[in-house]
Amino acid sequence: MRRIVIGFLAAVILSFPCFAEETGSILDGLTLIELDSEKQASLWEELDLRPCDISKERSAQITSFDVSDNGEILIGLADNEILVYNSSLELTHAYHFSVPGSFFVFWHNNQIALFSVRGKDITIFSKGLLNHRIVQMDSKSSSDLTNHFRDKTVEKTEKQTYMLEKPDGIMGLFAAYRYDRLILKDTSGIITEVYTTGKDYNSTAVFILALLSIMLISVIYAVTTVVILPLAKRRRK
């Protein structure tokens, strides 16, 4: 009877989707749902992940970054690109992809991982795109991972500290979870720029302030002519 019960429980467990606990990255401790090959193929096609020119100029803001154990740097850009820098800060790989909504990038066992917040899925792929797999998460795990990456603006290693920086001044208030620069500071305090948008926001800030001023003046004028003046006339009568 005992053997029959054990056999039954084993059959029930094997009948559920395969769950994999990952090791060697931020996914440690999270339970991920393995997808069948057909579903993975469909998501991979929708992702449309492909290499792109590393020599072109880039000015998109940073959404996330990660540093591997050997010093390689991953940067996710707001225009759906992923950049890979080696430990000498040379850009070695660049990829473009299609993901609706927010995303984050990170290293997983020396492979690149792309986390789609809306899809609650993670695509893990090699630099040469020869190998890839896609897993999904439940809502809680997805929310926890999202909060982790939104809060991550600094990463420290034994020799360096990597930091994300927002635009200066008023533009920084409008850049929610978007950053203009990734810099690193060594133990001597020397700062090196890894990536920058290269944008000058001074003229944009002036334009926004002027626009806000015009809107404020318009509101004051409307309140004065529609509310205050008619009330004043009635009191005189």
N, C-alpha and C positions, 0 to 999 in steps of 0.2 A: 504493500500500500504506500509506504514511504517513497519508494522508487517512482511510483506512478505520479505522486504529488510533485516530486522534484522535476520529473519529466514534463509535467503539465506547466509548471512555472517557467521552466526554461523555454518552452514553446511560446508562451505568452510574451516573455521578454524579447525573444527574437522576432516576434511579429511586429514590434514597434519600429519606427524609423531609427536609423543608426545615429546615435549621438556621440560626438567626439569631444573629448576634453583636450584642449590645445596646450602646448607647453612652449616656453621660450619667448613669450611676448606678453602684452597687456591682456591677452585672451586667457591667461592662466586663471583657472578657477571658474571660467564661464562654460556653460554647456551649450554647444552649437549643434544645430540640426543639419545633418547631411542631406543634400538634395539628390534626387536620382539624376542620371546622366542626361535625360531628356530635358528636365527643368534647367539644369546647369547650362546646357547648350543654348537654350532659349534666352536665358539671362545674359550669357556671354555675347550672343549676337546683338542683343539690345544695347549692351554696354559699348560696343564698337570701339574697343580699346586698341590703339595703334600707336606706333612710334611717330614722333614728329621732329622737325628740324631743331637741333640744339643751338644753332648759330643765330636764330632770329631774335630780335629784340623783344623783351617782355616787360609789361607794365601792370599786369593784373595783381590784385592784392592777394595776400597769403591767407589761407583758411586753416592750415595746420602744418605741423612739421614733426619729424622724428629723427633721432640719431641712433645709428646701429652701434654695436659693440666695437666694430673696427673703424668707427668714425665717419661712415657714409651718412649723408644727410638726405632725407626725403622732404620735399616741399610740395604741398597741394596749393594750386592757384585757383582763384575764383572763376576763371574762364575754362574750368574743367581740364586742367593740365597737371601733370605730375612731373617734378624735376628731381633728378638724382645727382648729387654731388659726391665726389670722392673725398677722402680725408685731406687732400690738398686743395679743396674748395674748387675743383674743376668740374664743370657740368659735363657729365658723361652720358646721361640718358634723359629723354623727355618723351612723355606720352600724352595723348589726347583721348578723351572718352566722353560718353554721353550718360549723364546721371541727372535726373530731375531733383531739385532741392539740394540740401546741404550734404556734404561729404567730408570725410577725414582720411588721412593716409598715415600709415605706420609700418614699421618693420615687423615681420613675423618669421622667425627662423631663417633669417637672411633672404627672405622673399618680400616682395612688396604687397601690402594689404590695403585695399580700398573699401572703406566702410560707407555705404549709402544709408543715410538716416531714414529717408522715406521708405526705402525698400526693405530696411532692416536686414540687409544682407552684406556679406563681406566677400570680396573677390581677392583671392591670394594668387599671385602670379610671379614667375621668374622674370628677370630683366630681359631675357631674350624672347619672352612670351611663348616659350616652348611648352611650359607646364602651367596649368591653372586649375583652380577648383573654387567653387562658390558654396558658401554655407549661409544659413539664416539664423536669426536670433529671436527670442521671444521679446515682448514689449518692454519688460523690466530690464533685461540685459541690454537692450538697445538704448534705453533711456540712460542707464548708468554709464554706458560707454560714451554716449553723446556728451553727458555732463563732464566726464573725465577730459575729453579732448577740448571742450569749450573752456575749461579752466586751465588748460596747459599752455602757458606762455613762456615758461622757463624750463630748461633741462640742464642738469649739471652732470659733468663727467669728472674724472680724476684731475684732468688738466685744464678743462674749459667749461665755460657756462654759456649756453645758447639762450638768446632772448628775442621774443617778438616785440616789435614796437608799432604803436598806432601812429597815425598822422598827428602832427603838432596842432595845437590850437583847437578851434571850433570844429574842424573836420574830424578830429578824433572822437567827438561826441556822436557823430553819425556813423562811425565805422564799427558797428556791432559785430564782434567776432571776425573782423577783417583787419589785417595788419599790413603795414607798408614795408617793414624791414625785418630781416632776420640777421642778427649780429651775434658774434661770439666774443667772449672776453677770456683771455688766458690768465694764468695765475699772477702774471706781472701787471695785470690791469690793461693790457693792450687790447684795443677793440678792432675787430675785423668785420667788414660787412660781407655777408654771404649772399644776400639777395635784397634788392630794393626795387620799388616801382619806378623810382626816378621822377616822381611827379612833384610839381610845385603847386601846393594848394593855396598859396597866398591869394591869387586872383579869384579862385573859386570861393574862398572864404569871404572875400570882399563882396562878391556877387550875392552870396547867400545872405549876408548881413544887410545889404541894400534891399534885397527882396523882402526880408522880414520887416525892415523899417517901413517899406511901402505898404505892406499888409497891415501893420499896426496903425499907420496913419489913416488907412482906408477904414479900419474898424472904428477908430475914434471919430472920424468924420461922419460915418453912418450913424453911430450912437448919438452924436451931437445933433444932427439934422432931423433924425427920425424920432428921437425920444426927448432929449433935453430941451430943445427949442420949442417944440409944441407944448410941453408942460409949462415952460416959462410964459408963453403967450396966454395959456388958460388962466394962470394965476393972476396975470395983469387984468384980465377981464373980470 
